[in-house]
């Protein structure tokens, strides 16, 4: 009898436990709030192979293996803790079982991919840093594209996010990125970096914690807010306190970011040799006045189609639409301006006008003019008058050509150059600007 009762008690207790477990699963709540080191997914940027990385347009002809042999070096937790603490940032960089696993992955299985990304970062990091600096954000956020896209502008996620910063179409458009048949500005390194910095700034203002802001960048602010609500605490909440209530990929996202930040700073200590980069660091932009293909540009500007794709990944069909910006190596800008008509080709109307002008010139040259002393004197006076008139017009034109504009909120040197038919390098030269930073209210000379 006693044994029978004990069995009933045991069965009843088991039923209660099973029911409770099922309820917890239904409510997406986990009773044990400790961090589970195996309950996460790898970010998609960490699943890209070395071979795929080297097929990227920006890497094909611009990266080569660095000199020296890579080797695997491992360290105790105390060493990693010390190194993480020395990274000068306001973002929390803890070491635990999860972040340790990601650091080990980057420093062993992914060391070849890290070497490639280090080579690519020579081109992209200055772009990322300028955008982050404009919004006053921690510069370590430049390592988010490492885990988002492995520094591949062509990257597209299973969910349809695209570009270095992996914007979905809706979020991208909310932050000013255009997507149409020919153009996908989510893949534009400069414009997408500006949009990402703006978005991250908004997320930090919303949550007040960088761990939560980074998590929201991955899974959306709504999912992070739900996780905070389920935790039952609105104050003092951070990423690790809601870790088990976040989607599986997001649980791995923040630790992967910490590991990426670590490995991009301490790669030498792990025997990783960066790839050498030959992608031109000096570049400039022009605004095209006619629709033009990469092949047309390459034929005249001492640049290859692959290089154009690497520097302009936003153009989906290798075609730059009218009034859009084209980025070129600094040395090719002069070629583009010099051979612009040849690059665009001659339209029937302009060919007809050119032929008409040529006929008129030939008629004038073929018509003999008899010169008399009177007509000679008259011609001299006429020539002097024309010279004086030209001089006056030239002076007036120079005055008219000098023009300044006031910088408005959201303006960049690139956008000002586009509006005023000039280039970023000319704006820098006219205004003595070394970088790209301008401020609202500032006067910028455009002519």
C-alpha positions in Angstrom: 0.0 0.0 0.0 2.8 2.4 0.9 4.7 1.4 -2.2 1.5 2.0 -4.3 1.0 5.5 -2.8 4.7 6.3 -3.4 4.2 5.4 -7.0 1.2 7.6 -7.3 3.1 10.5 -5.8 6.0 9.9 -8.2 3.7 9.8 -11.2 1.9 12.9 -10.0 5.2 14.8 -9.6 6.4 13.7 -13.0 3.2 14.9 -14.6 3.5 18.3 -12.9 7.1 18.6 -14.1 6.3 17.6 -17.6 3.4 20.0 -17.8 5.5 22.8 -16.4 8.2 22.0 -18.9 5.7 22.1 -21.8 4.3 25.4 -20.6 7.8 26.9 -20.4 8.5 25.8 -23.9 5.1 27.2 -25.2 5.9 30.6 -23.5 9.5 30.6 -24.9 10.7 31.0 -21.3 13.6 29.1 -19.7 13.5 28.5 -16.0 17.3 28.3 -15.7 18.7 31.7 -16.5 22.3 30.6 -16.7 24.0 31.1 -20.0 23.9 27.9 -22.1 27.1 27.7 -24.1 25.7 25.3 -26.7 22.3 27.0 -27.3 23.2 29.4 -30.1 23.7 29.5 -33.9 26.7 30.8 -35.8 26.1 34.1 -37.6 25.9 33.6 -41.4 29.0 35.6 -41.9 31.0 32.9 -40.1 29.7 30.1 -42.4 31.4 31.5 -45.6 34.3 29.4 -46.8 37.8 30.7 -47.7 37.1 29.7 -51.3 33.9 31.8 -51.4 35.6 34.8 -49.8 38.3 34.8 -52.6 35.6 34.7 -55.3 34.4 38.1 -54.1 34.9 40.8 -56.8 36.8 43.0 -54.3 39.2 40.2 -53.5 39.8 38.4 -56.8 42.6 40.6 -58.2 43.3 42.7 -55.1 44.4 40.2 -52.4 47.3 37.8 -52.2 48.7 35.7 -49.4 50.9 37.5 -47.0 54.5 36.6 -46.5 55.1 34.2 -43.6 53.6 30.9 -42.3 50.4 31.0 -40.3 50.3 28.8 -37.2 47.8 28.0 -34.5 48.6 29.4 -31.0 46.3 29.0 -28.0 46.2 30.9 -24.7 44.7 30.5 -21.2 41.6 32.4 -20.2 43.6 34.8 -18.1 45.5 36.0 -21.1 42.3 36.5 -23.2 40.7 38.4 -20.3 43.7 40.7 -20.1 43.7 41.3 -23.8 39.9 42.0 -24.0 40.2 44.5 -21.1 43.0 46.4 -23.0 40.8 47.1 -26.1 39.9 50.8 -25.7 36.1 50.7 -26.1 33.0 51.5 -24.1 31.4 48.2 -25.3 31.5 45.5 -22.7 33.9 42.7 -23.7 33.5 39.8 -21.2 35.1 36.3 -21.6 32.9 33.3 -20.8 32.2 29.9 -22.3 30.4 31.3 -25.3 32.8 34.1 -26.3 35.7 31.7 -25.7 34.2 29.2 -28.2 34.0 32.0 -30.8 37.5 33.2 -30.2 38.7 29.6 -30.6 36.8 29.2 -33.9 38.3 32.4 -35.4 41.8 31.6 -34.3 41.8 27.9 -35.5 39.3 26.7 -38.0 38.7 30.2 -39.5 42.3 31.6 -39.4 42.5 31.5 -43.2 39.2 33.5 -43.5 40.5 36.0 -40.9 43.7 36.5 -43.0 41.5 37.4 -46.0 39.2 39.7 -44.0 42.3 41.5 -42.6 43.4 42.2 -46.2 39.9 43.5 -47.1 39.7 45.6 -44.0 42.4 47.9 -45.4 39.9 49.2 -47.8 36.7 49.1 -45.8 37.7 50.2 -42.3 38.3 53.8 -43.1 34.8 54.0 -44.7 33.3 52.4 -41.6 35.2 54.6 -39.2 34.2 57.8 -40.9 30.5 56.9 -40.7 30.7 55.8 -37.0 32.7 58.9 -36.1 30.0 61.2 -37.6 27.5 59.7 -35.2 29.9 59.6 -32.2 29.7 55.8 -32.0 32.4 53.4 -30.7 34.7 52.6 -33.6 34.8 48.9 -32.7 31.4 48.6 -34.3 33.4 48.5 -37.6 33.8 44.8 -36.8 30.0 44.1 -37.1 30.4 43.5 -40.9 33.0 40.8 -40.1 30.3 38.7 -38.6 27.5 40.0 -40.8 29.0 39.5 -44.2 32.7 38.5 -43.8 33.3 41.9 -45.5 31.6 40.8 -48.7 29.4 43.5 -50.4 27.8 40.8 -52.5 26.7 38.8 -49.4 22.9 37.9 -49.3 21.5 36.1 -46.3 18.8 33.4 -46.3 16.3 36.0 -45.2 17.2 38.4 -48.0 19.5 40.8 -46.1 22.2 42.2 -48.4 25.5 44.0 -48.4 28.4 44.5 -45.9 25.9 45.5 -43.1 23.2 43.1 -44.2 20.2 45.4 -44.4 16.8 44.0 -45.2 15.0 46.1 -47.9 12.5 47.6 -45.4 15.1 48.7 -42.9 17.4 49.9 -45.7 14.8 52.1 -47.2 13.9 53.5 -43.8 17.5 54.7 -43.6 17.6 56.1 -47.1 19.0 53.2 -49.1 17.6 52.9 -52.6 16.8 49.5 -54.1 15.6 49.2 -57.7 16.3 47.0 -60.8 19.8 48.5 -61.5 20.8 49.8 -58.1 21.0 48.2 -54.6 22.5 50.8 -52.2 22.6 48.2 -49.5 25.7 47.0 -51.2 27.3 50.5 -51.5 30.0 50.5 -48.8 29.7 54.3 -48.1 25.9 54.7 -48.1 25.3 51.5 -46.2 27.9 52.4 -43.6 26.1 55.8 -43.1 22.8 54.0 -42.8 24.2 51.4 -40.3 25.7 54.1 -38.1 22.4 56.0 -38.1 20.5 52.8 -37.2 23.0 51.8 -34.4 22.8 55.3 -33.0 19.0 54.9 -32.8 19.2 51.5 -31.2 21.6 52.7 -28.5 19.3 55.6 -27.8 16.5 53.2 -27.4 18.2 50.6 -25.1 21.1 52.5 -23.5 23.3 49.4 -23.6 25.6 48.4 -26.5 25.1 44.7 -26.0 21.3 45.1 -26.4 21.7 47.6 -29.3 24.0 45.1 -31.1 21.5 42.3 -30.4 18.7 44.4 -31.8 20.7 45.1 -34.9 20.6 41.4 -35.5 17.1 40.4 -34.5 15.2 43.7 -34.5 14.3 46.0 -31.6 10.9 44.3 -31.1 12.5 40.9 -30.3 14.9 42.5 -27.8 12.1 44.4 -26.1 10.0 41.2 -25.8 13.0 39.4 -24.2 13.4 42.3 -21.7 9.6 42.2 -20.9 9.8 38.4 -20.3 12.8 38.9 -18.0 10.5 41.0 -15.7 13.2 43.7 -15.2 13.4 46.9 -17.2 16.2 48.4 -15.2 19.8 47.1 -15.2 19.1 44.8 -18.1 21.9 43.8 -20.4 22.5 41.2 -23.1 23.6 38.5 -20.8 20.6 38.9 -18.4 18.2 38.1 -21.3 20.5 35.8 -23.2 18.3 32.7 -23.0 15.2 34.6 -24.1 16.7 35.8 -27.4 16.6 33.9 -30.7 19.3 31.3 -31.2 21.2 33.3 -33.8 21.2 36.4 -31.6 22.6 34.5 -28.7 25.6 33.8 -30.9 25.7 37.2 -32.5 27.0 39.4 -29.6 29.6 36.8 -28.5 30.7 36.5 -32.2 31.1 40.3 -32.3 33.3 40.2 -29.2 35.4 37.4 -30.7 35.7 39.3 -34.0 36.8 42.4 -32.2 39.4 40.4 -30.3 40.8 38.5 -33.3 41.0 41.6 -35.6 43.1 43.2 -32.8 45.2 40.2 -31.7 45.6 38.2 -34.9 49.4 38.4 -34.7 49.4 36.7 -31.3 47.6 33.8 -32.9 50.0 33.4 -35.8 47.6 34.7 -38.4 49.3 36.4 -41.5 47.0 39.0 -43.2 46.6 38.9 -47.0 48.3 41.7 -48.8 45.9 44.2 -50.4 46.4 46.0 -53.6 42.9 47.5 -53.9 43.5 51.2 -54.5 43.1 53.1 -51.2 42.9 56.4 -53.0 39.6 56.8 -54.9 37.2 59.6 -55.9 33.7 59.9 -57.3 32.1 61.5 -60.4 28.5 61.8 -61.3 27.6 60.3 -64.7 25.5 62.4 -67.0 24.4 59.5 -69.2 23.7 55.8 -68.5 27.0 54.0 -69.0 28.3 50.4 -68.6 31.3 49.3 -66.8 32.7 48.0 -70.1 32.5 51.5 -71.6 34.3 53.0 -68.6 37.0 50.3 -68.5 37.8 50.9 -72.2 39.0 54.5 -71.6 40.0 54.8 -67.9 42.8 52.3 -67.3 40.7 50.3 -65.0 39.2 46.7 -65.3 35.6 45.7 -65.0 36.4 43.6 -61.9 38.0 46.7 -60.3 34.9 48.7 -61.1 32.7 46.0 -59.6 34.8 46.0 -56.5 34.5 49.7 -56.0 30.9 50.0 -57.1 29.1 46.9 -55.8 25.8 48.7 -55.7 25.3 48.4 -59.4 23.5 45.1 -60.1 23.9 44.9 -63.9 27.3 46.6 -64.4 25.4 49.7 -65.5 25.5 53.1 -63.9 22.2 55.0 -64.4 22.2 58.7 -65.3 22.9 61.1 -62.4 24.3 58.3 -60.2 27.8 58.4 -58.6 30.7 56.3 -59.9 33.7 55.6 -57.7 37.0 55.3 -59.6 40.7 55.0 -58.6 42.1 58.5 -58.1 44.3 58.1 -61.2 41.3 57.3 -63.4 39.3 60.3 -62.6 41.2 62.5 -65.0 40.8 59.9 -67.7 37.1 59.9 -67.2 36.8 63.7 -67.4 39.1 63.8 -70.4 37.4 61.0 -72.4 33.9 61.5 -71.1 32.3 62.0 -74.5 34.0 58.9 -75.9 32.9 56.9 -72.9 29.3 57.8 -73.3 29.4 57.6 -77.1 28.0 60.2 -79.5 24.2 60.5 -79.8 22.6 61.1 -83.3 21.7 64.7 -82.4 25.2 65.6 -81.1 26.7 64.0 -84.2 24.4 66.0 -86.5 25.3 69.2 -84.6 29.0 68.4 -84.8 28.7 67.8 -88.6 26.8 71.1 -89.1 29.5 73.0 -87.2 32.2 71.4 -89.3 30.5 72.4 -92.5 30.1 76.0 -91.4 33.8 76.1 -90.5 34.8 74.6 -93.8 32.7 77.2 -95.7 34.2 80.1 -93.9 37.7 78.8 -94.5 37.0 78.3 -98.2 35.6 81.8 -98.8 38.4 84.2 -99.8 38.2 87.7 -98.2 39.8 90.7 -99.9 41.5 92.9 -97.4 41.9 96.7 -97.9 43.7 99.1 -95.6 40.3 100.4 -94.3 39.0 96.9 -93.7 42.4 96.0 -92.0 42.0 98.9 -89.6 38.4 98.0 -89.0 39.3 94.4 -88.4 42.0 95.4 -85.9 39.5 97.6 -84.0 37.0 94.8 -84.1 39.5 92.2 -82.9 40.6 94.5 -80.0 36.9 95.1 -79.1 36.3 91.3 -79.1 39.4 90.7 -76.9 38.2 93.4 -74.5 34.7 91.8 -74.5 36.1 88.4 -73.9 38.3 89.7 -71.1 35.3 91.4 -69.5 33.2 88.2 -69.9 36.0 86.1 -68.5 36.3 88.3 -65.4 32.5 88.2 -65.0 32.5 84.4 -65.5 35.2 83.9 -62.9 33.2 85.9 -60.4 30.0 83.9 -61.3 31.9 80.6 -61.0 33.0 81.2 -57.4 30.1 79.8 -55.4 29.6 78.6 -51.9 26.9 76.4 -50.4 25.8 75.9 -46.8 26.0 72.4 -45.4 22.7 71.0 -44.3 22.0 68.1 -41.9 22.7 64.8 -43.7 24.9 66.3 -46.4 28.1 64.6 -47.3 30.9 65.7 -49.6 29.7 63.1 -52.1 26.1 64.4 -52.1 27.3 68.0 -52.4 29.6 67.1 -55.3 26.7 65.3 -57.0 24.3 68.3 -56.7 26.9 70.7 -58.0 28.4 68.7 -60.8 31.9 68.4 -59.3 34.0 65.7 -57.6 34.9 65.1 -53.9 38.6 65.7 -54.6 37.9 69.1 -56.1 35.8 70.0 -53.0 38.6 69.0 -50.8 41.1 71.0 -52.8 38.9 74.1 -52.9 38.2 74.0 -49.2 41.4 72.6 -47.7 39.5 69.5 -46.4 41.6 66.5 -45.7 39.0 63.9 -44.8 35.3 63.7 -45.4 33.9 65.3 -42.2 31.7 68.4 -42.7 29.3 69.9 -40.3 25.8 71.6 -40.7 26.1 75.3 -41.2 29.6 75.1 -42.7 30.2 77.0 -45.9 31.7 74.8 -48.7 33.0 76.4 -51.9 31.8 74.4 -54.9 33.3 76.5 -57.7 
